[in-house]
Amino acid sequence: MTKYFEDQRRVKIADRERTLRRIWAIGGKRGWYYGDWMWRMRGYMDELAGGPGLRRGRRHPSDLREGDYLDVWRVQVADREAGRLLLVAEMKLPGEAWLEFRIAGEYLVQTASFRATGLAGKLYWYSMLPFHGFIFPGMIRQLI
């Protein structure tokens, strides 16, 4: 049985274009702006499990296109004009995961979504919540 989980953060932005530049430059050598050592650790764990880990990096330091690799993610939607970047996880997981950055009016909305598969998926989600509680508030603040 699958279950859907979501962790959403919302922060008012002062400069839309600056925020978009930072979103479009996330990952790769630049890192994830906050708690980067945790992102690297997750990437190494993924490599040990047979996933892509962080070794792929990104195609370009400040440009993202649909289909691009971005560390353990793949770009599913890259619509700069609309202010939306949607990443789908390619790491080894007991389910499916997405990370979305979307500008809605005067706000940046950051959403981590997970469709858990079975008990392992639920346990995974709940074990990640403390890390989300640390990483995601800091990351969204750095993006604006």
C-alpha positions, 0 to 999 in steps of 0.5 A: 500500500502506498502513502503520500507525504509532503513537507512544504515551506513558504517564504516571502521573496524580495527579489524574484530574479535573484531567487530564480538565479539561485534556484537555477544554480542549485546543486553540483559544485555549488551545493544545496546552500544549506546543510550541504554535508547532509546532502553529500552524505545522502549522495554517498549512501545512495552510491553505496546502495547502487544509485547514481549518488552525487557523481553526476553533478550537473550539465551546466553551473547555472542553466537547467533543462528538462531531462538534465541530471542534478546530482541524485535528481533529474529535472522534470520541469524547468520553467524559469518564466513561470518560476517552477523547477520540479526535480524527481529523485533517481536515488534508491528509495522505498518509493518515489520522491520529488523536490519542487521550487515554485514562485507563487506571487510574492512567495517561494514555495519549496515542497518535498513530496514522497510516495512511500511504498510499504512499511519501508517507505513510511519508515524512510519518510519518518526517519528523514523528517529530522533532517528535513526540519534542519535542511529545508528551512535553511535552504529556503532562506538561502534561496531568497 
